[in-house]
Amino acid sequence: MQVLGIDIGGSGIKGALVDVERGTLRGERVRIATPQPSKPPAVARVVGEIARSFAWRGPVGCTFPAIMKQGVAHSASNVDASWIGTDAAKLFHRATHRQVTVLNDADAAGLAEVRFGAGRAHRGVVLVLTVGTGIGSALFVDGCLVPNTELGHVEVRGVKAEHRASDRVRKEKGLGWKRWSRRLDEVLRHLEFLFSPDLIIVGGGVSKQHDRYLHLLRVKAPVVPAELRNEAGIVGAALAAHGNGHGRRPRRRRRPLS
């Protein structure tokens, strides 16, 4: 079973066909630069262009960096403020002429990691963090997603966690791996206190260099690098669309005739 997954990021919008039974991409990704400013009509045009490039006629899953409820964006931390209140699912449906499932980008990456990556076969509480420009989060209990956690906005030392320990902060402040790892460790220990995870998966840009910092962490829960890396969002988006009735709205049950 194939589903088209699209991952919307701050710098690029990527799409690929996904084998949702194996969690692998079927062929090459298509990437188009995210329009600036990233207002809804401009982003929707790119989503439509990616769907057309695959001549795709089936369901579409799409990530978006915001709190998403029933396809509607309820925040705009790293995107244009005009997205707040926008029905992204309806907007992308008009652009692709396909039923589109839209979910938070970190939630999508988490779905992929828990199903096919570092979290597969793990029960209990699994916390997935995407550490890059900011810090995204996905929380799972026995494999079930608790959506829209946005734990990068939890305060540590009086500032948001992502303003203290993201990969962007590491680069902008010129922090060495040892010094930056102490900041990340503070964030992880605070989240461990709040949620008592049985496993923490670190994804995002820093997962490629996990050998530089994982051994420096002192948090009690096991911490492992993500496995799907740049493909996680696309795979997770496809999984969400596949799990949502293959992208179709459920039919209403007819009342029995009396």
C-alpha positions as CSV (number, residue, x, y, z in Angstrom):
1,M,0.0,0.0,0.0
2,Q,1.4,3.4,-1.1
3,V,0.5,6.8,0.3
4,L,1.9,10.2,-0.6
5,G,3.6,11.9,2.4
6,I,4.5,15.6,2.4
7,D,6.7,17.2,5.0
8,I,6.4,21.0,5.3
9,G,9.5,22.7,6.9
10,G,10.7,26.2,7.3
11,S,13.2,26.0,4.4
12,G,11.8,23.2,2.2
13,I,8.7,21.2,1.5
14,K,9.4,17.5,0.7
15,G,7.3,14.8,-0.7
16,A,7.6,11.1,-1.6
17,L,5.5,8.0,-2.0
18,V,5.7,5.7,1.0
19,D,5.3,2.0,1.4
20,V,3.2,2.2,4.6
21,E,3.7,-1.5,5.4
22,R,7.5,-1.2,5.5
23,G,8.0,2.5,6.3
24,T,10.2,3.1,3.2
25,L,10.2,5.6,0.4
26,R,9.2,4.4,-3.0
27,G,11.5,6.3,-5.3
28,E,13.1,9.7,-4.9
29,R,11.9,12.6,-2.9
30,V,10.7,15.9,-4.5
31,R,11.8,19.0,-2.7
32,I,10.7,22.6,-3.3
33,A,11.9,25.6,-1.3
34,T,9.3,26.9,1.2
35,P,7.9,30.2,-0.2
36,Q,8.8,33.3,1.8
37,P,6.7,34.6,3.3
38,S,5.1,31.2,4.0
39,K,1.5,32.4,3.8
40,P,-1.3,29.7,3.3
41,P,-2.0,30.3,-0.4
42,A,1.7,30.1,-1.3
43,V,2.4,27.0,0.7
44,A,-0.8,25.3,-0.7
45,R,0.5,25.9,-4.2
46,V,3.7,24.1,-3.5
47,V,1.8,21.2,-1.9
48,G,-0.3,20.9,-5.0
49,E,2.7,21.1,-7.2
50,I,4.4,18.2,-5.3
51,A,1.2,16.1,-5.5
52,R,1.0,16.7,-9.3
53,S,4.6,15.7,-9.8
54,F,3.7,12.2,-8.7
55,A,0.5,12.2,-10.7
56,W,-1.0,11.0,-7.4
57,R,-4.6,10.0,-7.1
58,G,-4.7,8.5,-3.6
59,P,-4.7,9.8,0.0
60,V,-2.2,12.4,1.1
61,G,-0.6,12.9,4.5
62,C,0.9,16.3,5.3
63,T,2.9,17.6,8.3
64,F,2.7,21.1,9.5
65,P,4.7,22.9,12.3
66,A,1.8,23.9,14.5
67,I,-0.8,22.6,16.9
68,M,-3.2,20.8,14.6
69,K,-6.8,19.9,15.5
70,Q,-9.1,18.3,12.9
71,G,-6.9,19.8,10.2
72,V,-7.0,23.3,11.6
73,A,-3.9,25.2,12.7
74,H,-4.1,26.6,16.2
75,S,-0.6,28.0,16.5
76,A,2.1,29.6,14.4
77,S,5.4,29.5,16.3
78,N,7.7,29.1,13.3
79,V,5.4,30.0,10.4
80,D,3.4,33.1,9.3
81,A,0.8,34.2,11.8
82,S,-1.9,34.1,9.2
83,W,-2.0,30.3,9.6
84,I,-3.7,30.5,12.9
85,G,-7.3,29.4,12.4
86,T,-6.6,28.2,8.9
87,D,-8.2,24.9,7.9
88,A,-5.1,23.4,6.4
89,A,-6.7,20.1,5.5
90,K,-9.4,21.9,3.4
91,L,-6.8,24.3,1.9
92,F,-4.5,21.4,0.8
93,H,-7.6,19.4,-0.5
94,R,-8.4,22.3,-2.8
95,A,-4.7,22.4,-4.0
96,T,-4.4,18.6,-4.6
97,H,-8.0,17.6,-5.3
98,R,-7.3,14.7,-2.8
99,Q,-8.4,14.1,0.8
100,V,-5.5,15.3,3.0
101,T,-4.7,14.4,6.6
102,V,-2.7,17.1,8.3
103,L,-0.8,16.6,11.6
104,N,1.9,18.3,13.7
105,D,5.3,17.7,12.2
106,A,6.9,16.3,15.4
107,D,3.9,14.0,15.9
108,A,4.5,12.7,12.3
109,A,8.1,12.0,13.0
110,G,7.2,10.2,16.2
111,L,4.7,8.0,14.5
112,A,7.4,6.9,12.0
113,E,10.0,6.2,14.8
114,V,7.6,4.3,17.0
115,R,6.3,2.2,14.1
116,F,9.4,1.6,12.1
117,G,12.4,3.2,13.9
118,A,14.1,3.4,17.2
119,G,10.8,3.0,19.2
120,R,9.5,-0.1,17.5
121,A,8.4,-2.9,19.9
122,H,8.8,-0.5,22.9
123,R,5.9,-0.4,25.3
124,G,5.3,2.1,28.1
125,V,6.0,5.9,27.7
126,V,8.1,6.8,24.7
127,L,9.2,10.4,24.2
128,V,10.4,11.5,20.8
129,L,12.2,14.9,20.5
130,T,13.1,16.5,17.2
131,V,16.0,18.8,17.9
132,G,16.8,21.3,15.2
133,T,15.8,24.9,14.6
134,G,13.5,24.4,17.6
135,I,12.5,21.4,19.7
136,G,9.5,19.4,18.7
137,S,8.0,16.6,20.7
138,A,5.8,13.5,20.3
139,L,4.6,11.5,23.3
140,F,3.4,7.9,23.1
141,V,1.8,5.6,25.7
142,D,1.9,2.0,24.7
143,G,2.2,3.1,21.1
144,C,-0.7,5.5,21.2
145,L,0.1,9.2,20.4
146,V,-0.8,12.0,22.7
147,P,-1.0,14.7,20.1
148,N,0.3,18.3,20.1
149,T,2.5,18.2,23.2
150,E,4.8,21.0,22.1
151,L,7.3,20.3,24.9
152,G,9.9,22.5,23.3
153,H,7.9,25.4,24.9
154,V,8.2,24.1,28.4
155,E,10.3,26.5,30.5
156,V,13.8,25.5,31.8
157,R,15.7,28.1,33.8
158,G,13.1,30.7,32.9
159,V,13.2,30.3,29.1
160,K,11.6,27.9,26.6
161,A,13.5,24.7,26.3
162,E,14.0,25.2,22.5
163,H,15.5,28.7,23.3
164,R,18.1,27.0,25.5
165,A,19.0,23.6,23.9
166,S,18.0,23.5,20.3
167,D,20.6,22.9,17.6
168,R,20.2,26.5,16.4
169,V,21.1,27.8,19.8
170,R,24.2,25.5,19.8
171,K,25.3,27.0,16.5
172,E,24.4,30.6,17.2
173,K,26.2,30.7,20.5
174,G,29.1,28.6,19.3
175,L,28.6,26.0,22.1
176,G,30.9,23.0,22.1
177,W,29.2,19.6,22.3
178,K,30.0,19.1,26.0
179,R,28.6,22.5,27.1
180,W,25.6,22.1,24.8
181,S,24.9,18.6,26.1
182,R,24.6,19.9,29.6
183,R,21.8,22.2,28.4
184,L,20.1,19.3,26.6
185,D,20.5,17.1,29.7
186,E,18.7,19.8,31.8
187,V,15.8,19.7,29.4
188,L,15.6,15.9,29.3
189,R,15.8,15.6,33.1
190,H,13.0,18.1,33.5
191,L,10.8,16.2,31.0
192,E,11.7,13.0,32.7
193,F,10.4,14.4,36.0
194,L,7.2,15.4,34.3
195,F,6.5,12.2,32.2
196,S,8.8,9.4,33.5
197,P,9.5,8.1,30.0
198,D,10.7,4.5,29.5
199,L,12.6,5.6,26.4
200,I,13.7,8.9,24.9
201,I,14.4,9.2,21.1
202,V,16.3,12.2,19.9
203,G,15.8,13.1,16.2
204,G,16.2,16.2,14.1
205,G,19.4,17.6,12.8
206,V,21.5,16.6,15.8
207,S,20.7,12.9,15.5
208,K,23.3,12.6,12.8
209,Q,26.0,13.5,15.3
210,H,24.7,11.5,18.3
211,D,28.1,10.1,19.0
212,R,29.2,13.6,20.0
213,Y,26.8,14.0,22.9
214,L,24.6,11.0,23.9
215,H,27.4,9.5,26.1
216,L,27.6,12.9,28.0
217,L,23.9,12.8,29.1
218,R,23.1,11.9,32.7
219,V,19.3,11.5,32.4
220,K,18.1,8.2,33.8
221,A,15.9,7.1,31.0
222,P,17.6,5.4,28.0
223,V,18.3,7.9,25.2
224,V,18.8,6.7,21.7
225,P,19.1,8.4,18.3
226,A,16.3,8.4,15.8
227,E,16.7,6.0,12.9
228,L,14.6,7.5,10.1
229,R,16.1,11.0,10.3
230,N,15.1,13.2,7.3
231,E,12.5,10.6,6.1
232,A,10.6,10.5,9.4
233,G,8.2,13.3,8.7
234,I,7.3,12.0,5.2
235,V,6.8,8.5,6.5
236,G,4.7,9.6,9.5
237,A,2.5,11.8,7.4
238,A,1.8,8.9,5.1
239,L,1.0,6.6,8.1
240,A,-1.4,9.2,9.4
241,A,-3.3,9.4,6.1
242,H,-3.4,5.6,5.8
243,G,-4.7,5.2,9.3
244,N,-7.4,7.9,8.7
245,G,-9.5,5.6,6.6
246,H,-7.0,5.8,3.7
247,G,-7.7,9.5,3.5
248,R,-11.4,9.2,3.1
249,R,-14.0,10.7,5.5
250,P,-16.0,8.0,7.4
251,R,-19.5,7.4,6.1
252,R,-22.4,8.3,8.3
253,R,-24.4,5.4,9.4
254,R,-27.9,5.4,8.3
255,R,-30.6,5.1,10.9
256,P,-32.6,1.9,10.6
257,L,-36.1,2.2,9.3
258,S,-38.7,2.0,12.0
